[in-house]
Amino acid sequence: MMDKFMIKEIRESFQIVKGYKERVEEFKNISDELKKYNFNCVVFVARGSSDNAAIWGKYYIESNLGIPVSLCAPSLFTIYKKPPNLKNSLVIAISQSGESDDICEVIRTANEQGTLTIGITNNPEGKLARLAKINIFTNAGQEKSVAATKTYISQLVSLYFLINSIKGRIYMDEFDKILKAMETILFMEEKIKEEVKPFKYMEHCAILGRGFNLSTALETALKFKETSYIIAQPYSSADFMHGPLALATEGFPVFFFAPKGESLNHSLEVLSILKEKGTDIYLFSNEPNLHKDYPGFFIDCDISEDISPILLIYPAQFFAYYLAELKGRDPDNPRNIRKVTITR
């Protein structure tokens, strides 16, 4: 039986990410160009997985550059015809296909307003690439599976290189740690496949992350929904304590992204409550000592919490694929959706 495109593309991510090591000068040139402009905020426009990448970008820009970031509402441009004033902003569009009409309309309007625009896309021939003043290509190769995997990770890495170039230094030592950990995860694929088995009959779950890993929770939930048709509800672990905690009953599945770093103590507090309620907890973490108290996937990788989403989404993608396979789904061709979604 031939492998599905989705699993092939997940495996390809390591080499794609590794390829960014040769692009340092490219990103330096982009940051030099950006220094010619005086922008005081950043506006992201994206849909789907790309929107989840933008959410991480918001946290990462605000914490590293101190610049406020907002997520654009495309309907203000396409349906209501009442676009906000984007002058003095940097507008960054993220789109795997580069063909979404609403994303492109925002960039078109931003250009008309004299705003600096950047397109992050996997399609050098797409509409977004033609419209954006500056382009960053994710160089992930064609993604045939409907579920975005390698393009999502490459979007995160593109943002990592862009933001740190603006900051003045790309932290290659930490980047190399991520690469080494991703390579290790490739050899742990069978372990992940085995750990999926208890969740074969899961129909609903909560997926939690805090701060930088809210994006990881959102993206993992999207993968569970589109490939296994599970009602996967993503939350900030802080927001989960406001109301959704009522879901936490005996045996209720909760997936939790709990990286090393500043948010870990908060995560442990929430995990203690979830454990007390009898929920079925599964962790994704780069803090291996947690395996003593909780089941899950652990990879020993000492990196700062703010870049942990680049790493932690990787085992979650493998998990999502093997869960779909276990349930007899076709993750390459999920029902009702297509690779390129056209919205206005």
SVG drawing of the C-alpha trace seen along z (x, -y; Angstrom):
<svg xmlns="http://www.w3.org/2000/svg" viewBox="-21 -56 45 58">
<polyline fill="none" stroke="black" stroke-width="0.4" points="0.0,0.0 1.4,-3.4 1.9,-6.1 -0.6,-8.9 0.6,-12.3 -0.1,-13.7 2.4,-11.5 5.0,-12.0 4.7,-15.7 5.0,-15.6 8.2,-13.7 9.5,-16.2 9.2,-19.1 12.6,-18.4 14.5,-18.9 12.4,-22.0 13.1,-23.6 16.8,-22.7 16.9,-24.5 16.3,-27.8 19.9,-27.7 20.9,-28.8 18.5,-31.8 20.0,-34.0 21.2,-36.6 17.8,-36.7 16.1,-37.6 18.8,-40.1 18.1,-41.9 14.4,-41.9 14.9,-43.4 17.2,-46.1 14.4,-47.0 11.9,-47.2 14.1,-49.6 13.4,-52.2 9.8,-52.3 8.4,-53.8 5.6,-51.4 4.3,-51.4 2.1,-48.3 1.8,-45.0 -1.5,-43.7 -1.7,-40.0 -4.3,-38.7 -4.7,-34.9 -7.2,-32.1 -7.2,-28.5 -3.8,-27.1 -2.1,-30.3 -4.2,-32.2 -2.9,-30.0 0.6,-30.8 -0.3,-34.5 -1.5,-34.1 1.9,-32.8 3.4,-35.6 1.4,-38.1 2.9,-36.8 6.4,-36.5 6.4,-40.1 4.9,-41.7 7.3,-40.0 10.4,-40.4 9.9,-43.7 7.5,-45.4 5.3,-46.4 1.5,-45.9 0.0,-43.4 -3.6,-42.9 -5.3,-40.2 -7.3,-41.6 -11.0,-41.0 -11.1,-40.5 -14.9,-40.8 -14.5,-44.6 -12.8,-44.8 -14.8,-42.4 -18.4,-42.3 -18.9,-45.5 -16.6,-47.7 -15.4,-49.6 -11.7,-48.9 -9.7,-50.5 -6.9,-52.9 -3.7,-50.8 -1.2,-53.6 1.9,-53.4 1.3,-49.6 3.2,-46.7 0.6,-44.3 1.7,-40.6 -0.5,-38.2 0.0,-34.5 -1.5,-32.1 -0.3,-28.7 -2.0,-28.9 -1.7,-32.6 -5.1,-32.5 -7.6,-33.5 -9.7,-36.4 -10.3,-38.0 -6.6,-37.9 -5.6,-39.4 -8.2,-42.1 -6.7,-43.3 -3.3,-43.5 -4.7,-45.3 -6.4,-47.9 -3.2,-48.2 -1.2,-48.9 -3.7,-51.6 -3.3,-53.2 0.5,-53.3 1.1,-50.6 4.1,-48.3 2.9,-44.7 4.6,-41.3 3.3,-38.0 4.3,-34.7 3.2,-32.0 4.1,-28.6 3.0,-29.7 5.4,-32.1 2.9,-32.2 -0.1,-33.1 -2.1,-36.3 -0.6,-37.1 2.9,-36.9 2.0,-39.4 0.3,-41.8 2.7,-41.9 5.5,-44.5 7.8,-42.0 7.5,-38.2 8.8,-35.4 8.4,-32.0 8.1,-29.0 9.8,-26.7 7.9,-23.7 7.3,-22.1 3.8,-21.2 1.5,-20.1 -0.9,-17.6 -2.7,-16.6 -5.7,-18.9 -4.4,-19.1 -1.6,-21.7 1.5,-20.3 4.8,-21.1 3.5,-24.5 2.4,-25.4 5.8,-24.7 7.5,-26.5 5.3,-29.6 6.3,-29.5 10.0,-29.3 9.6,-32.1 8.2,-34.3 11.0,-33.3 13.7,-34.3 11.9,-37.5 11.3,-38.7 14.7,-37.9 16.3,-39.5 14.4,-42.7 15.6,-42.3 19.2,-42.1 20.1,-38.5 18.9,-35.1 19.5,-32.7 20.9,-29.8 22.0,-27.9 18.3,-27.5 17.3,-26.8 19.8,-24.0 18.3,-22.5 14.9,-22.5 16.3,-20.8 18.0,-18.1 14.8,-17.5 12.7,-17.3 15.2,-14.7 14.8,-12.7 11.0,-12.9 11.2,-11.3 12.7,-8.2 9.9,-8.2 7.1,-7.9 6.2,-4.3 6.0,-5.4 3.5,-8.0 1.5,-5.6 1.3,-3.2 0.2,-6.0 -2.7,-7.0 -4.5,-3.6 -6.4,-4.4 -8.1,-7.3 -9.6,-5.3 -13.2,-5.9 -12.6,-9.5 -15.4,-11.8 -14.7,-15.0 -11.8,-16.5 -10.3,-19.7 -6.8,-20.9 -5.1,-23.4 -2.0,-25.7 -1.0,-28.9 0.5,-32.0 2.8,-31.1 1.2,-27.7 -2.3,-28.8 -1.5,-28.7 -0.4,-25.1 -3.6,-24.1 -5.6,-25.8 -3.7,-24.1 -3.8,-20.7 -7.6,-21.0 -8.0,-21.9 -6.0,-18.8 -8.2,-16.6 -11.4,-18.1 -10.5,-18.0 -8.8,-14.6 -10.7,-12.6 -14.0,-14.6 -13.5,-14.9 -15.1,-17.8 -11.8,-19.1 -12.2,-22.3 -9.0,-24.5 -8.6,-26.9 -6.0,-29.0 -5.5,-27.0 -6.4,-30.2 -9.7,-30.6 -10.5,-27.0 -10.8,-27.8 -13.6,-30.3 -16.6,-28.1 -15.2,-25.3 -13.9,-23.7 -17.4,-22.3 -16.4,-19.9 -13.7,-18.3 -15.3,-15.1 -14.1,-11.6 -12.5,-10.2 -12.9,-13.4 -9.8,-13.6 -7.6,-16.7 -4.5,-17.3 -2.2,-19.8 0.9,-21.7 3.1,-22.3 6.6,-23.5 9.5,-24.5 9.4,-28.1 7.5,-30.9 4.0,-29.3 4.9,-25.9 3.9,-26.6 0.5,-27.8 0.2,-24.7 1.0,-22.5 -1.7,-24.2 -4.3,-23.5 -3.1,-20.0 -3.4,-19.3 -7.1,-20.4 -7.7,-18.3 -6.1,-15.3 -8.3,-15.7 -11.4,-15.8 -10.3,-12.4 -9.8,-13.7 -7.8,-11.6 -4.7,-13.8 -2.1,-13.6 0.8,-16.0 3.1,-17.4 6.2,-18.8 9.9,-19.4 10.1,-19.0 10.8,-15.2 10.5,-15.2 6.7,-15.6 6.5,-12.0 6.6,-10.9 3.2,-12.4 1.4,-12.4 1.3,-10.4 2.2,-12.0 4.9,-12.8 8.1,-14.2 11.2,-15.4 14.2,-16.7 15.0,-20.0 16.2,-23.1 14.8,-26.0 13.0,-29.2 9.3,-28.9 8.5,-31.5 9.8,-29.2 8.5,-25.9 5.4,-26.0 7.8,-25.3 8.8,-22.1 5.7,-20.9 3.4,-21.0 5.6,-18.4 4.7,-15.4 1.1,-16.6 0.9,-16.4 2.1,-12.8 -0.5,-12.1 -3.3,-13.6 -2.3,-11.6 -2.2,-8.2 -5.4,-9.0 -7.1,-9.5 -5.6,-6.3 -6.8,-4.4 -10.3,-5.7 -10.3,-4.6 -10.4,-8.2 -8.6,-9.5 -6.6,-12.5 -5.6,-13.4 -9.2,-13.9 -11.4,-14.9 -15.1,-15.3 -16.5,-18.6 -13.2,-20.5 -10.7,-21.3 -7.0,-22.2 -7.6,-25.8 -10.5,-27.4 -11.9,-30.5 -13.6,-32.9 -14.6,-36.5"/>
</svg>
